[in-house]
Amino acid sequence: MRRYLVARLVQAGPILIGITLAAFVVLANMPGGPLAAYRADPSVRAEDLQRLERQLGLDRPIYVRYLIWLGNFLRGDWGYSIVTQRPALDMIGERFINTVYLIAVALGLTLAVAIPVGAYSAVRQYSLFDYTATGLAFMGLSLPTFWLGLLVILLFNVALRWLPAGGMFTIGAPFSLVDRVRYLVLPAATLAVVSAGFYTRYLRAAVLEVLGQDFVRTARAKGMAARRVMYRHVLKNAALPFVTVVALHLPELFTGAVVVETIFAWPGMGRLFWESALRIDYPVLMGIMTFTAMAVLGANLLADLLYGCLDPRIRYG
């Protein structure tokens, strides 16, 4: 196991360098560049722009700038925000906890719905429950995140006035768990509805495939109870591809969080990314994309390690 972890971490190094290099080149060639906000300000003189370019190193070749950024990144210096003049790592760290909080709750809600519904739909294939669950799953897959977010705001905030439309807590009020939950319901539910349809459909297909295997028919022929066959053989084997899908879907969940956090004014990394993109805050954008790439690589590694827990036949050499 230790050798496998070391090998995967060594492999992750070149991958991360390639991702950051591509992101660096794309950001460096964005229309207007990092100083677009200053160039649009008529009060900023040409001499001031030249001074800023020298301070930020924008007058150097792009490969030199990337090597400087990479060296600073490895030392823990992710640069400073052009807008706020604060360290980019501090800004990302403040928002990271809020995004993890939102995504963890949304993912928990998603799995709590998708796993039992998907498994039961496969067991009761072509039943009324299966047709209903399939139809609702396709509806969830078809709903745009931004449209669903606006719809629930209109329904539960504007029309019914049950839940707040944005933010993370009531400003100025003491800490209250009920207050935090009220602000969490709409954004977490929006993310969960969009993701639950995909997971439900995939788990249903995985369970159906396992139900047709010979070892399942053999277990039933030996008189094993249907519930025991389901828990001991079917779900355990169907979980292997499902874990892969969950791990690979995490980046898409973060992409959805960008939209949800913007709509619901949730103070997370997604909203910070959107604000930084509007202001072309080069260091913060680069930091968020690098952090996201590291999270994706970590999620894939976690999925590989979970394989060994789900299937004892898998060995890491």
Backbone bond lengths (Angstrom), bond angles and torsions (degrees), N, CA, C in turn:
res aa  C-N    CA-C-N  psi(-1)  N-CA   C-N-CA  omega(-1)  CA-C   N-CA-C  phi
1 M - - - 1.456 - - 1.530 111.37 -
2 R 1.320 116.80 -42.98 1.467 119.85 -178.41 1.518 111.17 -64.88
3 R 1.329 116.53 -42.55 1.468 119.42 178.44 1.518 110.82 -63.55
4 Y 1.325 116.29 -37.78 1.465 119.90 179.10 1.523 110.74 -64.76
5 L 1.326 117.11 -42.79 1.460 120.74 179.34 1.524 111.04 -62.69
6 V 1.330 115.61 -43.52 1.467 119.09 179.73 1.523 110.28 -63.25
7 A 1.336 116.98 -42.43 1.462 120.32 179.88 1.529 111.45 -63.38
8 R 1.336 117.29 -41.41 1.455 120.24 179.37 1.524 111.37 -66.52
9 L 1.322 116.90 -38.62 1.466 119.58 178.78 1.525 110.84 -66.94
10 V 1.320 116.56 -36.76 1.465 119.96 177.00 1.531 110.16 -66.14
11 Q 1.318 116.78 -40.03 1.464 120.25 177.64 1.524 111.83 -66.65
12 A 1.330 116.35 -31.97 1.464 119.92 -178.04 1.524 112.05 -69.08
13 G 1.329 117.16 -25.37 1.457 120.17 -178.66 1.521 113.58 -59.36
14 P 1.344 119.00 -58.09 1.475 119.48 178.31 1.518 113.47 -60.73
15 I 1.347 117.22 -34.90 1.458 119.80 178.75 1.526 110.36 -63.36
16 L 1.329 115.91 -44.82 1.459 119.90 -179.55 1.527 111.21 -65.74
17 I 1.313 116.54 -37.90 1.469 119.48 177.45 1.527 110.30 -64.21
18 G 1.337 117.18 -42.30 1.458 119.56 178.36 1.521 112.50 -63.13
19 I 1.354 116.87 -40.49 1.461 120.43 179.67 1.523 110.64 -65.83
20 T 1.335 116.48 -46.58 1.466 119.35 -178.81 1.528 111.31 -66.29
21 L 1.316 117.39 -35.09 1.466 119.65 178.19 1.534 110.49 -65.00
22 A 1.332 116.23 -44.11 1.471 119.09 178.39 1.524 111.05 -63.30
23 A 1.337 116.93 -43.05 1.468 119.84 178.72 1.521 111.11 -64.71
24 F 1.329 117.14 -38.51 1.456 121.19 -179.95 1.533 110.85 -63.86
25 V 1.319 116.56 -43.14 1.474 120.37 -179.68 1.528 110.34 -66.12
26 V 1.334 117.01 -41.69 1.464 120.07 -179.88 1.524 110.53 -63.36
27 L 1.336 116.81 -46.38 1.461 119.71 -179.20 1.524 111.67 -65.86
28 A 1.333 116.00 -35.99 1.458 119.19 -179.34 1.521 112.09 -67.49
29 N 1.335 117.60 -23.97 1.462 121.18 -178.30 1.523 112.70 -105.58
30 M 1.320 117.11 16.04 1.457 120.26 176.20 1.527 110.22 -66.16
31 P 1.333 117.83 145.21 1.470 120.55 178.86 1.530 111.19 -58.10
32 G 1.312 116.20 128.37 1.455 120.90 -179.77 1.506 113.44 91.58
33 G 1.339 117.73 -32.81 1.448 120.74 179.40 1.512 112.71 74.76
34 P 1.342 117.28 -179.56 1.461 121.18 -177.60 1.525 114.04 -62.58
35 L 1.321 117.81 -21.97 1.465 121.21 -177.76 1.529 111.79 -100.58
36 A 1.326 118.10 22.73 1.459 120.67 -177.25 1.525 111.63 -60.96
37 A 1.347 116.92 -39.60 1.463 119.72 -179.13 1.520 111.34 -64.12
38 Y 1.340 116.72 -36.32 1.466 119.72 179.78 1.526 110.94 -74.18
39 R 1.323 116.91 -36.50 1.469 119.59 179.51 1.533 111.67 -66.90
40 A 1.326 116.75 -29.36 1.459 120.00 179.03 1.523 112.81 -79.04
41 D 1.338 117.11 -11.41 1.468 121.43 -179.89 1.530 109.13 -89.46
42 P 1.332 119.38 115.77 1.471 120.40 -177.59 1.523 113.61 -67.45
43 S 1.330 117.25 -17.15 1.465 119.23 -179.58 1.526 112.90 -80.27
44 V 1.336 117.18 -12.34 1.465 121.25 179.82 1.528 108.41 -86.82
45 R 1.321 116.06 123.63 1.462 120.77 -177.16 1.531 110.84 -84.09
46 A 1.325 114.94 164.22 1.462 120.45 178.84 1.526 110.92 -63.03
47 E 1.337 116.99 -35.69 1.467 120.09 178.51 1.525 110.98 -63.94
48 D 1.348 116.22 -37.03 1.465 119.76 178.21 1.525 111.14 -66.75
49 L 1.331 116.68 -38.95 1.463 119.90 177.96 1.520 111.60 -64.02
50 Q 1.320 116.71 -41.97 1.463 120.33 178.03 1.521 111.01 -63.73
51 R 1.333 116.46 -39.41 1.466 119.69 178.55 1.521 110.78 -64.55
52 L 1.332 116.54 -41.74 1.464 119.99 178.59 1.530 111.41 -65.38
53 E 1.320 116.80 -38.64 1.467 119.55 177.94 1.522 110.95 -62.37
54 R 1.321 117.28 -39.52 1.476 119.72 178.45 1.524 110.34 -68.14
55 Q 1.347 117.33 -40.92 1.461 120.03 -178.69 1.526 111.24 -64.99
56 L 1.325 116.52 -39.00 1.467 121.10 -179.13 1.522 113.17 -86.86
57 G 1.331 117.81 -5.15 1.459 121.46 179.69 1.510 113.84 75.45
58 L 1.342 117.53 19.76 1.457 120.80 -177.39 1.518 113.06 -76.00
59 D 1.325 117.15 -9.86 1.464 120.44 179.12 1.528 112.17 -87.61
60 R 1.334 117.18 0.79 1.467 121.88 -179.10 1.525 110.18 -96.07
61 P 1.342 117.92 160.79 1.474 120.44 175.53 1.516 110.91 -59.56
62 I 1.324 115.96 152.76 1.451 120.11 -172.99 1.530 112.44 -65.36
63 Y 1.336 117.80 -34.35 1.465 118.87 -179.40 1.518 110.84 -69.47
64 V 1.347 117.69 -32.35 1.462 121.18 176.73 1.527 109.62 -68.41
65 R 1.321 115.94 -42.22 1.460 119.70 178.94 1.522 111.60 -63.11
66 Y 1.345 116.56 -38.58 1.469 118.55 179.62 1.522 111.03 -67.59
67 L 1.324 117.98 -42.28 1.458 120.31 179.50 1.521 111.19 -63.36
68 I 1.324 116.42 -37.68 1.463 119.46 176.73 1.528 110.26 -65.36
69 W 1.338 115.27 -44.36 1.467 118.61 179.02 1.523 110.97 -62.63
70 L 1.338 118.09 -42.51 1.453 121.69 -178.79 1.524 110.85 -63.49
71 G 1.335 117.05 -41.98 1.458 119.78 177.69 1.515 112.18 -63.20
72 N 1.326 116.62 -43.50 1.465 120.09 177.77 1.530 111.13 -65.24
73 F 1.333 116.27 -38.41 1.466 120.31 179.99 1.524 111.11 -62.74
74 L 1.316 117.12 -43.00 1.466 120.68 -179.93 1.528 111.80 -65.86
75 R 1.335 116.58 -24.32 1.467 120.66 176.81 1.525 112.12 -88.52
76 G 1.335 118.00 0.55 1.450 120.98 179.83 1.511 114.84 92.08
77 D 1.334 117.23 6.98 1.457 121.68 178.49 1.522 108.50 -101.65
78 W 1.340 116.95 104.59 1.458 121.67 -177.41 1.518 112.09 -94.45
79 G 1.299 117.37 11.21 1.452 121.32 179.03 1.520 111.98 91.17
80 Y 1.320 115.65 178.09 1.454 123.00 -178.04 1.527 109.76 -121.01
81 S 1.331 115.08 142.55 1.456 120.46 178.94 1.527 110.36 -62.52
82 I 1.315 116.32 133.95 1.464 120.65 177.90 1.522 110.52 -68.31
83 V 1.339 116.81 -29.33 1.466 121.12 -175.17 1.519 111.68 -86.11
84 T 1.335 117.55 -50.78 1.464 121.08 -174.18 1.522 113.22 -97.78
85 Q 1.336 117.53 -13.34 1.471 122.58 -177.69 1.528 112.30 63.71
86 R 1.315 117.67 21.64 1.458 122.55 176.97 1.520 109.41 -99.55
87 P 1.338 118.19 154.95 1.470 119.41 176.14 1.530 111.41 -59.70
88 A 1.331 115.84 132.76 1.462 120.16 -178.86 1.521 111.31 -62.02
89 L 1.336 117.19 -35.59 1.465 120.36 -179.36 1.516 111.07 -64.68
90 D 1.337 117.58 -37.68 1.468 120.09 177.97 1.527 111.06 -66.41
91 M 1.324 116.64 -41.60 1.463 119.83 179.84 1.521 111.38 -64.69
92 I 1.341 116.81 -40.83 1.468 120.45 178.84 1.522 110.55 -68.15
93 G 1.338 116.96 -40.85 1.459 120.57 179.90 1.522 112.71 -61.92
94 E 1.337 116.76 -37.65 1.459 119.90 179.11 1.523 111.78 -65.65
95 R 1.326 116.92 -37.32 1.461 120.82 -177.47 1.528 112.79 -86.92
96 F 1.335 117.67 -22.18 1.464 121.23 -174.90 1.524 111.73 -60.42
97 I 1.333 117.56 -44.17 1.461 121.14 -178.31 1.523 110.68 -60.84
98 N 1.328 116.40 -40.62 1.468 119.54 -179.27 1.531 111.46 -66.41
99 T 1.340 116.69 -38.45 1.465 119.55 178.46 1.520 111.39 -68.45
100 V 1.325 117.16 -42.29 1.471 120.37 177.72 1.524 110.05 -61.67
101 Y 1.308 116.51 -40.58 1.464 121.76 177.64 1.525 111.12 -58.16
102 L 1.327 116.01 -47.78 1.465 120.60 -179.34 1.523 111.83 -67.46
103 I 1.338 117.01 -47.59 1.465 120.57 -176.44 1.526 110.95 -67.75
104 A 1.335 118.02 -37.46 1.463 120.45 -179.89 1.523 110.86 -64.04
105 V 1.328 116.96 -43.63 1.466 119.76 178.53 1.523 110.36 -66.32
106 A 1.344 116.76 -43.52 1.465 120.24 179.38 1.524 111.30 -62.56
107 L 1.340 117.06 -41.70 1.460 120.04 179.42 1.525 111.04 -67.73
108 G 1.333 116.83 -37.74 1.458 119.74 176.67 1.521 111.97 -62.57
109 L 1.337 116.72 -43.26 1.461 120.34 176.80 1.527 110.92 -63.81
110 T 1.332 115.92 -40.18 1.462 120.59 -179.35 1.525 111.37 -61.28
111 L 1.325 116.12 -49.59 1.464 120.11 -178.33 1.528 111.62 -68.79
112 A 1.330 116.92 -34.68 1.466 120.11 178.75 1.519 111.59 -63.10
113 V 1.314 117.37 -28.16 1.464 121.50 178.16 1.528 111.10 -92.37
114 A 1.335 116.88 -45.57 1.462 121.15 -171.04 1.533 112.49 -69.14
115 I 1.326 117.72 -40.68 1.473 119.48 -175.08 1.536 111.89 -65.29
116 P 1.333 119.81 -54.93 1.479 117.16 179.71 1.524 113.61 -66.80
117 V 1.327 117.64 -38.27 1.467 119.81 -178.68 1.523 110.59 -67.85
118 G 1.349 117.09 -45.04 1.456 120.17 179.53 1.513 112.97 -63.71
119 A 1.342 116.52 -42.49 1.461 119.56 -179.90 1.523 111.76 -67.59
120 Y 1.331 116.30 -42.69 1.472 118.70 -178.63 1.525 111.32 -69.53
121 S 1.339 117.25 -33.05 1.463 119.86 176.95 1.523 111.28 -64.25
122 A 1.342 116.23 -36.74 1.464 118.98 178.25 1.522 111.61 -69.57
123 V 1.341 115.70 -40.67 1.464 119.00 179.84 1.529 110.80 -66.72
124 R 1.326 117.15 -39.15 1.470 122.37 178.98 1.530 110.27 -102.51
125 Q 1.306 116.04 51.98 1.455 120.70 -176.62 1.530 111.02 -59.55
126 Y 1.362 115.30 137.16 1.461 124.54 179.06 1.524 113.31 66.43
127 S 1.323 117.11 16.60 1.462 120.14 174.16 1.519 109.77 -87.68
128 L 1.321 116.49 174.76 1.467 120.61 177.84 1.527 110.61 -61.65
129 F 1.343 116.12 -40.43 1.465 119.85 177.75 1.522 110.71 -61.65
130 D 1.331 117.29 -42.13 1.465 121.12 -179.54 1.523 111.12 -63.56
131 Y 1.322 117.22 -44.68 1.465 120.08 179.59 1.537 110.64 -64.52
132 T 1.332 116.56 -40.81 1.467 120.02 179.83 1.526 111.15 -65.61
133 A 1.333 116.05 -46.70 1.462 119.71 179.96 1.522 111.40 -63.81
134 T 1.330 117.33 -39.26 1.461 120.97 178.67 1.522 110.86 -64.24
135 G 1.332 116.27 -43.56 1.463 119.32 178.85 1.517 112.31 -63.13
136 L 1.333 116.82 -43.55 1.468 120.02 178.56 1.526 111.56 -66.68
137 A 1.341 116.07 -35.30 1.467 119.28 178.34 1.522 110.98 -64.88
138 F 1.313 117.19 -42.81 1.465 120.13 177.45 1.530 111.33 -65.69
139 M 1.323 117.30 -34.66 1.456 120.03 175.66 1.524 110.57 -63.39
140 G 1.346 116.42 -43.65 1.457 120.03 178.21 1.514 112.71 -63.62
141 L 1.342 116.07 -38.56 1.465 119.90 177.67 1.525 112.07 -66.36
142 S 1.326 117.09 -29.35 1.461 120.85 -173.81 1.522 112.95 -87.89
143 L 1.328 117.97 -14.97 1.464 120.57 -175.37 1.518 110.61 -78.90
144 P 1.324 118.72 122.68 1.476 120.07 172.76 1.531 110.27 -66.34
145 T 1.307 117.29 140.76 1.459 121.14 -176.60 1.519 111.71 -61.12
146 F 1.331 116.79 -43.95 1.457 119.08 -176.64 1.532 110.90 -66.54
147 W 1.346 116.78 -37.18 1.464 119.76 -179.57 1.523 110.95 -68.37
148 L 1.331 116.41 -42.53 1.466 120.12 179.12 1.521 110.72 -64.31
149 G 1.347 116.99 -40.04 1.456 120.19 178.56 1.516 112.37 -61.41
150 L 1.322 116.43 -45.43 1.468 120.00 178.14 1.527 110.89 -65.36
151 L 1.324 117.12 -36.16 1.462 120.80 -179.19 1.527 111.34 -64.95
152 V 1.329 117.23 -44.94 1.470 118.92 -178.81 1.528 111.14 -69.81
153 I 1.328 117.61 -29.99 1.466 119.55 174.94 1.525 110.44 -65.45
154 L 1.333 116.37 -44.67 1.462 119.86 178.72 1.529 111.63 -62.77
155 L 1.330 116.17 -37.01 1.465 119.74 -175.84 1.526 112.07 -78.99
156 F 1.340 116.50 -54.47 1.465 120.08 -170.29 1.532 113.80 -89.50
157 N 1.336 117.73 -16.14 1.460 119.29 178.18 1.522 112.16 -108.10
158 V 1.326 116.53 -52.70 1.462 119.98 -175.68 1.527 111.35 -74.70
159 A 1.338 116.64 -48.84 1.464 119.77 -175.08 1.532 112.21 -81.37
160 L 1.317 117.53 -53.53 1.469 120.69 -174.26 1.524 113.51 -92.01
161 R 1.337 116.66 -23.53 1.479 121.79 -179.00 1.529 112.10 57.56
162 W 1.334 115.75 39.81 1.457 120.72 178.61 1.527 112.70 -90.21
163 L 1.341 116.19 -39.22 1.458 120.20 -171.62 1.526 109.80 -129.88
164 P 1.335 116.93 151.29 1.472 119.95 178.23 1.525 111.40 -69.18
165 A 1.331 115.74 153.41 1.463 120.96 -175.27 1.511 113.18 -88.25
166 G 1.308 119.00 -21.17 1.457 119.73 -176.81 1.511 111.99 -164.25
167 G 1.333 114.94 166.94 1.455 121.21 -177.87 1.512 111.97 96.34
168 M 1.329 114.98 -178.24 1.460 121.09 -177.95 1.527 112.12 -117.04
169 F 1.325 116.43 -23.26 1.465 122.20 178.66 1.523 108.03 -163.78
170 T 1.322 115.79 167.54 1.454 121.26 178.63 1.523 109.23 -75.30
171 I 1.311 116.97 119.80 1.464 121.81 -176.65 1.531 109.60 -66.71
172 G 1.342 115.25 130.32 1.454 120.73 177.92 1.509 114.69 88.17
173 A 1.337 118.05 -11.42 1.458 121.30 -179.18 1.530 110.06 -90.35
174 P 1.332 118.45 150.19 1.466 120.57 176.74 1.524 110.88 -65.33
175 F 1.333 115.32 161.98 1.460 119.74 -178.13 1.519 110.50 -61.77
176 S 1.331 114.54 132.36 1.457 121.12 177.93 1.512 108.39 -144.68
177 L 1.332 116.71 127.52 1.458 121.10 179.68 1.523 110.84 -63.79
178 V 1.317 116.93 -38.62 1.464 120.44 179.06 1.522 110.19 -63.67
179 D 1.323 116.25 -40.91 1.464 120.28 178.94 1.518 111.02 -62.97
180 R 1.325 117.54 -43.85 1.471 120.82 178.75 1.531 111.33 -63.55
181 V 1.314 116.75 -40.09 1.469 119.99 -179.85 1.525 110.41 -66.11
182 R 1.320 118.50 -39.27 1.461 121.71 179.99 1.531 110.75 -61.18
183 Y 1.319 117.23 -39.99 1.459 120.44 179.50 1.531 111.71 -75.63
184 L 1.340 116.94 -21.24 1.461 120.66 -176.72 1.520 112.80 -86.21
185 V 1.328 117.56 -24.61 1.472 121.44 -170.04 1.526 111.94 -58.05
186 L 1.324 118.35 -52.97 1.464 120.56 -173.02 1.530 112.97 -66.58
187 P 1.347 120.37 -50.02 1.471 117.48 179.49 1.522 113.62 -65.34
188 A 1.337 117.74 -40.04 1.469 119.72 179.87 1.521 111.00 -66.83
189 A 1.328 117.42 -41.41 1.454 120.28 179.57 1.528 111.33 -66.34
190 T 1.335 117.49 -36.52 1.463 120.08 178.22 1.516 111.21 -62.41
191 L 1.327 117.12 -46.11 1.463 120.66 177.08 1.527 111.30 -63.89
192 A 1.335 116.91 -40.16 1.463 120.60 -176.50 1.524 111.55 -67.61
193 V 1.332 117.81 -40.11 1.464 120.58 -178.89 1.525 110.79 -63.05
194 V 1.324 116.16 -42.50 1.462 119.89 -179.07 1.526 111.24 -67.09
195 S 1.332 117.65 -38.14 1.466 121.18 -176.20 1.530 112.71 -83.36
196 A 1.326 117.72 -30.46 1.468 120.49 -174.43 1.520 111.99 -63.19
197 G 1.325 117.39 -35.44 1.459 119.37 179.22 1.512 112.37 -61.89
198 F 1.330 116.40 -42.85 1.470 120.40 179.83 1.523 110.86 -65.44
199 Y 1.319 117.12 -47.49 1.463 120.03 -178.26 1.526 111.48 -65.39
200 T 1.319 117.13 -38.40 1.466 120.11 -179.93 1.521 111.24 -62.04
201 R 1.312 116.76 -46.56 1.459 120.79 -179.90 1.535 111.19 -63.57
202 Y 1.315 116.92 -41.78 1.464 119.01 -177.37 1.526 110.66 -69.10
203 L 1.324 117.98 -43.23 1.464 119.97 -178.97 1.523 110.31 -66.65
204 R 1.314 117.71 -36.76 1.463 119.94 176.79 1.525 110.65 -60.06
205 A 1.336 116.65 -44.74 1.466 119.91 179.38 1.530 111.37 -65.29
206 A 1.348 116.99 -39.40 1.464 120.03 -179.70 1.523 111.23 -66.27
207 V 1.335 116.96 -41.51 1.473 120.28 179.79 1.527 110.44 -66.88
208 L 1.329 117.49 -40.93 1.465 120.06 178.29 1.527 111.15 -61.03
209 E 1.315 116.68 -38.82 1.465 119.35 179.23 1.518 111.23 -65.00
210 V 1.332 117.12 -41.50 1.466 120.27 -179.51 1.523 110.83 -70.53
211 L 1.319 117.84 -35.84 1.470 120.60 -179.80 1.519 112.40 -60.88
212 G 1.333 117.77 -25.27 1.452 120.84 179.22 1.507 115.06 -88.81
213 Q 1.349 117.30 2.91 1.462 120.29 -178.61 1.531 111.30 -77.65
214 D 1.334 114.96 157.49 1.467 120.93 -177.29 1.526 112.10 -65.11
215 F 1.326 118.21 -38.03 1.468 119.37 -175.26 1.528 111.04 -68.30
216 V 1.336 117.62 -25.92 1.460 120.14 176.58 1.530 109.52 -72.98
217 R 1.322 116.88 -43.57 1.468 119.74 177.22 1.523 111.08 -63.77
218 T 1.322 117.17 -36.08 1.469 120.33 178.29 1.520 111.05 -65.73
219 A 1.337 116.39 -42.67 1.467 119.89 178.80 1.522 111.08 -62.52
220 R 1.322 116.67 -39.61 1.466 119.33 178.23 1.528 110.98 -68.60
221 A 1.342 115.94 -38.66 1.471 119.53 179.88 1.520 111.50 -64.38
222 K 1.329 118.07 -29.11 1.463 121.41 178.40 1.525 112.86 -78.22
223 G 1.326 116.09 -3.20 1.460 119.62 177.62 1.512 114.32 91.83
224 M 1.321 118.60 12.98 1.460 120.76 178.96 1.523 109.68 -67.09
225 A 1.319 116.16 139.50 1.456 121.47 -178.92 1.520 110.46 -60.51
226 A 1.339 115.35 145.34 1.467 120.32 -176.80 1.524 111.55 -59.77
227 R 1.339 117.00 -40.51 1.463 119.34 -179.65 1.516 111.12 -65.68
228 R 1.320 117.02 -38.51 1.464 119.63 179.44 1.529 110.86 -68.19
229 V 1.336 116.60 -38.63 1.467 119.91 176.59 1.527 109.84 -61.02
230 M 1.316 115.70 -41.10 1.463 120.28 -177.75 1.525 111.04 -64.70
231 Y 1.312 117.25 -49.02 1.463 120.75 -175.90 1.526 112.96 -75.95
232 R 1.322 116.86 -38.75 1.464 119.94 -172.53 1.524 112.70 -84.25
233 H 1.315 117.53 -33.07 1.463 120.09 -173.83 1.535 112.90 -114.84
234 V 1.312 116.76 -51.63 1.473 119.56 -170.46 1.523 111.31 -70.79
235 L 1.322 117.75 -59.06 1.464 120.34 -175.37 1.527 112.00 -63.71
236 K 1.319 117.00 -35.68 1.456 119.31 -179.09 1.523 111.84 -65.30
237 N 1.325 116.99 -39.31 1.461 120.36 179.09 1.532 111.67 -78.55
238 A 1.317 117.40 -33.68 1.461 120.08 177.78 1.521 111.49 -71.51
239 A 1.338 117.47 -19.31 1.463 120.69 -178.16 1.518 112.61 -71.05
240 L 1.340 118.52 -24.54 1.462 120.69 -177.25 1.530 112.12 -61.12
241 P 1.340 119.19 -56.74 1.465 117.28 177.37 1.520 112.74 -67.80
242 F 1.334 117.43 -27.53 1.462 120.40 -179.53 1.526 111.16 -66.38
243 V 1.334 116.93 -38.58 1.467 120.80 177.46 1.522 110.14 -61.81
244 T 1.333 116.84 -40.12 1.463 120.41 178.21 1.523 111.05 -61.43
245 V 1.328 116.20 -43.77 1.461 120.14 -178.89 1.525 110.87 -64.28
246 V 1.327 116.52 -42.28 1.465 119.84 179.72 1.521 110.54 -62.12
247 A 1.331 116.94 -44.07 1.464 120.47 -178.96 1.521 111.42 -65.23
248 L 1.326 117.10 -43.28 1.463 120.37 -179.12 1.520 112.19 -74.11
249 H 1.332 116.81 -19.61 1.469 120.27 -178.83 1.527 112.11 -86.09
250 L 1.317 118.30 -10.60 1.462 120.86 -179.23 1.524 112.79 -58.97
251 P 1.349 119.85 -41.96 1.475 117.69 175.75 1.518 113.20 -59.96
252 E 1.338 117.45 -37.85 1.452 119.95 177.82 1.524 110.89 -67.31
253 L 1.343 116.73 -33.12 1.454 120.16 176.72 1.521 110.19 -65.21
254 F 1.334 116.55 -38.36 1.462 119.72 176.19 1.528 110.71 -66.15
255 T 1.338 116.75 -37.86 1.466 119.85 177.49 1.521 110.69 -62.01
256 G 1.330 116.04 -41.46 1.453 118.79 175.32 1.516 112.02 -64.89
257 A 1.344 116.58 -33.04 1.460 119.94 179.00 1.519 111.36 -65.96
258 V 1.327 118.08 -29.79 1.464 120.48 176.30 1.526 109.81 -59.38
259 V 1.326 116.74 -45.87 1.463 120.90 -179.76 1.520 110.53 -69.46
260 V 1.332 116.80 -46.34 1.466 120.83 -176.99 1.526 110.99 -64.53
261 E 1.326 117.46 -44.19 1.452 119.99 179.97 1.522 111.84 -64.74
262 T 1.319 116.96 -32.70 1.462 119.88 177.45 1.522 110.79 -70.84
263 I 1.320 117.35 -43.78 1.466 120.97 -178.28 1.524 111.23 -66.76
264 F 1.337 116.52 -43.67 1.460 120.83 -175.64 1.529 112.81 -95.10
265 A 1.333 118.00 9.94 1.473 122.54 178.30 1.531 110.83 53.63
266 W 1.323 115.88 40.88 1.468 121.26 -179.88 1.532 108.34 -83.02
267 P 1.323 119.03 125.03 1.473 121.04 -174.62 1.529 112.76 -77.91
268 G 1.321 116.74 69.31 1.456 121.39 -178.79 1.513 111.99 -121.08
269 M 1.333 115.33 -172.50 1.462 120.74 -178.60 1.520 111.83 -66.52
270 G 1.327 117.75 -33.66 1.454 120.40 179.52 1.516 111.98 -62.40
271 R 1.325 116.23 -44.74 1.459 120.03 178.11 1.520 110.70 -67.64
272 L 1.341 117.02 -38.34 1.459 120.15 177.11 1.524 110.81 -62.41
273 F 1.331 116.87 -39.18 1.464 120.42 177.98 1.521 110.73 -62.98
274 W 1.326 116.50 -43.98 1.460 120.15 -179.55 1.536 111.14 -64.35
275 E 1.325 116.33 -44.72 1.465 119.82 179.16 1.525 110.90 -63.89
276 S 1.316 116.88 -40.28 1.463 120.45 -179.84 1.521 111.21 -68.45
277 A 1.347 116.72 -34.49 1.462 119.86 177.66 1.523 111.09 -66.66
278 L 1.329 116.76 -39.43 1.462 119.91 178.58 1.524 111.27 -65.51
279 R 1.331 116.28 -35.89 1.467 120.32 -177.89 1.527 112.57 -94.17
280 I 1.347 115.80 0.97 1.471 122.34 -176.90 1.532 109.57 50.78
281 D 1.315 114.64 50.22 1.467 121.07 178.28 1.529 107.73 -83.15
282 Y 1.319 115.01 86.02 1.460 124.27 -169.88 1.538 113.34 -52.22
283 P 1.338 121.23 -53.41 1.475 120.24 -176.72 1.526 113.21 -62.73
284 V 1.331 117.33 -38.93 1.465 119.57 -179.18 1.525 110.83 -68.65
285 L 1.333 117.03 -42.58 1.467 120.29 177.24 1.522 110.58 -59.65
286 M 1.310 116.83 -44.71 1.462 120.71 -179.79 1.527 110.77 -63.44
287 G 1.309 116.48 -40.34 1.461 119.95 178.96 1.512 112.77 -65.32
288 I 1.336 117.26 -41.97 1.461 120.72 -179.26 1.529 110.46 -66.14
289 M 1.330 117.54 -43.37 1.466 119.85 -179.84 1.527 111.14 -65.85
290 T 1.331 117.34 -38.18 1.466 119.84 177.54 1.522 110.70 -66.69
291 F 1.318 116.16 -43.20 1.463 120.51 179.22 1.527 110.81 -62.21
292 T 1.325 116.76 -40.76 1.465 120.68 178.88 1.524 111.05 -64.99
293 A 1.333 116.89 -41.02 1.466 120.24 178.11 1.522 110.90 -61.87
294 M 1.329 116.85 -41.11 1.462 120.41 177.47 1.527 110.83 -63.90
295 A 1.332 116.94 -38.96 1.463 120.17 179.45 1.528 111.29 -65.77
296 V 1.332 117.05 -38.60 1.469 120.64 178.97 1.521 110.78 -65.73
297 L 1.322 117.00 -44.56 1.463 120.28 177.52 1.523 111.21 -62.01
298 G 1.331 116.55 -39.46 1.460 120.07 177.74 1.521 112.37 -66.16
299 A 1.346 116.90 -38.34 1.462 120.33 178.74 1.525 111.18 -65.53
300 N 1.329 117.17 -40.01 1.466 120.01 177.88 1.518 111.51 -64.96
301 L 1.341 116.58 -39.03 1.461 119.78 177.19 1.520 110.87 -65.08
302 L 1.331 116.80 -40.37 1.463 120.42 177.93 1.519 111.23 -62.39
303 A 1.337 116.80 -39.53 1.468 120.06 178.34 1.521 111.18 -62.55
304 D 1.331 117.27 -41.34 1.466 120.23 178.82 1.525 110.98 -63.77
305 L 1.330 116.91 -37.91 1.466 119.92 179.87 1.531 111.22 -70.37
306 L 1.316 116.87 -33.58 1.464 119.75 178.79 1.516 111.85 -68.38
307 Y 1.352 117.16 -25.21 1.459 119.45 176.69 1.528 110.79 -56.27
308 G 1.333 116.19 -42.66 1.461 120.36 -178.79 1.512 112.46 -64.46
309 C 1.345 116.72 -30.37 1.461 119.80 178.25 1.523 111.61 -76.13
310 L 1.333 116.41 -34.73 1.461 120.71 -178.52 1.531 112.84 -82.15
311 D 1.320 117.35 -30.35 1.460 121.52 -178.02 1.537 108.78 -130.27
312 P 1.330 118.74 103.60 1.481 121.17 -179.19 1.518 113.75 -61.65
313 R 1.328 118.18 -16.26 1.469 119.79 -179.48 1.525 112.00 -73.01
314 I 1.318 117.20 -18.26 1.464 120.80 -178.49 1.508 109.09 -79.77
315 R 1.308 116.30 128.04 1.453 122.75 178.41 1.517 109.29 -124.95
316 Y 1.329 116.06 141.64 1.456 121.84 179.38 1.508 108.92 -102.63
317 G 1.363 114.10 115.06 1.453 118.27 -179.56 1.503 112.28 -113.06
